[in-house]
Amino acid sequence: MAEAEDQDWQRLDKWLWCARVAKSRAACARIVETGGVRVNRQPTDKPHYKLRPGDVLTFALGSAERGVVRIWRVLALGDRRGPASEARLLFEDMSGDSSA
């Protein structure tokens, strides 16, 4: 039996959208497609990557000059794109600073 999305795993682009990394799911997919995301230290360019709780994401936010590298541990899968307070429950910021 195939795994059911949103129970055991979630598409990387959809999770990034639920975590409010970008305003649209298409923008989240572009971030992944350009090679800007690593999952468990492995680069991926596949928006359909199966993300699971416990995975560690590394990605840059912002411009090349002022970009901030984020390291997030996935705590939960997103049910919906809710407010920022709800999105913060999806991950643990391991970046080393508190400006998330």
N, C-alpha and C positions, 0 to 999 in steps of 0.2 A: 504494500500500500504506500502510495506517495505521501510525503510529508505535507501537511497543510500549512500554507503561509499564515502568519500572524498567530500561530500556536507554538511551533517549535523554532521558526525562523521568520525573517522578514527581509524583503529586498533592501539592499543597501541604500538606494536612492530614496525609497519610501521612508526608511528610518531617519535618514538625514533630514528629510522634509518635516517629519513629525517632531524632530529635535530642534527644528527652527534654524537650521544652518543657512538656508536660503529661502527666498519667498515662494518659489515654485518648485515642484518636483522635477520639472525639466531642467531647472538651474542646478539642482542637486545632481542630476544625472550627468550634466556637463562637467561638474567638478570632478566626478569619478572618472569620466571618459578621458579627461586630460591627464590622468595619472596623478592627480593631486591627493589621493587617499591611499593609505596603507592599512591593511587589516592584519593584526597579529604580526607586524613587521614585514609583511609581504605586500608589495605594490599590487594594486588591482585597477583595471580600467573597465570593469564590468559593473554597470549599475544594478544588474540582477544578482550580484553576489549574495549568497545566503548568509545573512548576518544573524548571529545567535547571542543570547545573553552570555557575558563573560569575555566576548571578543574585545580587543583593544584597537581603537582607531587612532591613526595619526594623520593629521591634515593641517593645511595652512588656511587661515582666514585673513582676508584683507588683501591689499595690493602687494606686489613683489617687494617694494621698498619698505613697507610698513606692516607686512604680514606677520601674523602671530601663529606660531605652531601650537596646535592643540593636541593633547593626548587624552582620549576619553575611553573609559571602560564602559561597555554597554551593560546596564543593569536590568533593563526591561525593553520589551518591544512596544512600539507605539500603537495604540488603538485608533488614535485620531490626531490631527494637528490642533492641539489645544493652546491655551495661553502659555506664556514663557514659564510660569511657575510649574505647570504640568510637564512641560518639555524637560525641565531640569531634573525631573525624577527618572528620566530614561538613561542617564549616564552619570558617571563619577568623573570629574575633571582631575586628571593626574598630571596636568601641565606644569605644576610647580608655582603657579601664580593664581591669585583669586579674582582676576578681572574677567571672568567668564560671563 
